[in-house]
Amino acid sequence: MTTVQSPATTTPTAATTSPATTRSLLAVAVVAQPLWAAVALAQAATREGYDITRHPLSALANGSLGWIQIANFVLAGVLTVIGATGLRRALRGTPGGTWAPRLVRISGIGMIAAGVFVMDPADGFPVGTPDGMPAALSWQSYAHFAAGSVTFTALIAACYVLGHHYGRSGMRKHAVGSRVAGTALLLGNGWAMSGGAAGTLTLAVGVITAMVWISLTAGRCRRGL
């Protein structure tokens, strides 16, 4: 008697783990965080009263046009979470291949939360806001700062884990690039937290540097498939 194999015996994950699907997920990772940076910087250059040397990019979520930055946080965060799946597949079995994608995903979750919880208006922005910080911060502002801390910490750690990944793979220039990106955010955030001059600018430079490095890593993984 001839045995006929049932279609049900086909591995259900075969299609979802195909190179084409992974490439699509990596394309999302390539776009996600640079998209956030581009939208944020475009607003920074055009919003009345905004000064990147005085105001964090998160402040753009305030005012009548604040919805743009809120949507920017949420959309980029969702795309980052999705794109992290592509990184996990592409880096599976390599040094750092487990934790780098996990940390990228955590940074995406932090971005979503940063969009949901908006920091209080402060230091003259939006126009009409008194100079300096408010006498008391709202709980939403504290939640936003916590979400930002999660995002920054995850991005810094992801860059250092990728440095380990590249170092173990013999790609020294990429390893250095990863560590430089992580250090740029570490120092930029530290300077901003210390109240240093133009700390919001150093933070923006650090955040965008780390974000772009994650995007470049995803692009390199995509080209390698």
Secondary structure as UniProt FT lines:
FT   HELIX           7..9
FT   TURN            12..17
FT   HELIX           19..46
FT   TURN            48..49
FT   TURN            52..54
FT   HELIX           57..61
FT   TURN            64..65
FT   HELIX           66..91
FT   TURN            92..93
FT   TURN            95..98
FT   HELIX           99..116
FT   TURN            123..124
FT   TURN            127..128
FT   HELIX           139..168
FT   TURN            169..170
FT   HELIX           172..193
FT   TURN            194..195
FT   TURN            197..198
FT   HELIX           199..223
//
